[in-house]
């Protein structure tokens, strides 16, 4: 941008405050929905955690690939 070009005006302080409040509220509602209305089920967690602990103790030569199947409504 050259010095002769005008920069766009910055939104007013009330606009920025309202925008931040709405974004925060949207995030809070989304988080409440995801954590409050969903039930997470994990099968084989003890075996998986044991595998991770074993890999930490050694120097892994290969990466670890996990698979997650999910149902969403």
N, C-alpha and C positions, 0 to 999 in steps of 0.2 A: 504494500500500500504506500503510495507516495505521500509526501507531506501535504500536498495540495488537496488531497481527497479528504472529505469530512468523515469522521468516524460516526457510527450510529449512536444515537443517544442511549444512555444507560437507563433501564427502567427505574421508576421512582422507588423510594424506600418502602412505602406501604405495599407496592406491588411485589417487591422482592420478599418482604416479610410474609405476605399472604401466600406466595408461591412456595416458600420454604415450609410454612405450616401445612399446606395442602399435601406437599410431597411427604412430609413426616407422618401425617395422618394416614395417607395411602399406604405407606410402608408398615405402619403399626397395624392397620386393619388386615393387610395381607399376611403379616406375621401371625396375628391372632388366628386367622383362618387356617393357615398351614399347620400351626402347632396345636391349635385347640380342637379342630374338627377332623383331624387325620389320626389314624392309628398305625404306627410303624411296627412291623413284625420282622424280626431277624431270626433266621434259622441258621444254625451252625456257628453262632458267634463265638463260643468258647474255643472251638477248633481253629477258627480264623485268627483270633487273638493269639493263640499259641503259635501259629505259623508266623505271625508278625514278630512276636518276641524272639523266636528262633532266628529269623532273618536279621534282626537287629544285632544279635550276638555274633553272627558271622558277617563276613563281607559278601553281600549279594553279588553274584556274577551276572545275574539276569534280572530284568525288571519283573514286577509282579502285576499281572493282569487280573482284574476282578470283573465279575459279571453281576449286574443288578437287573432283575426282572421286576417290573412294577405294574400295578393296575391303577389307572387314574380314572376318575369319574367326572 
